Amino acid sequence: MTDTERAALQSQIDQVVVLETVQGVHLLAKILFVFDEGDTPDLFCVEVEPGPSGDYIEKATTGHSILLSDIASVKPPA
């Protein structure tokens, strides 16, 4: 991800974004927490899907922890 995207992560907590991993996986997710310190900076998010009324619905009750080094890009949903 770019330096600008990384710097903006803290301001995107509780917002839905599209995360693209370095493996090419696209994940529609709501960012819950960003830990950008130490040897393994990461973020914690929950995968979401569009709901019938235009909002987003969590797909599961468990979330994902993703190393920031594994994120290729962070974009707003289309």
Buried (B, 14 or more C-beta within 10 A) or exposed (E): BEEEBBEBBEEBBEEBBBBBBEEEEEBBBBBBEBEEEEEEBBBBBBBBEEEEEEEBEBEEEEBBEBEBEBBBBBEEEE
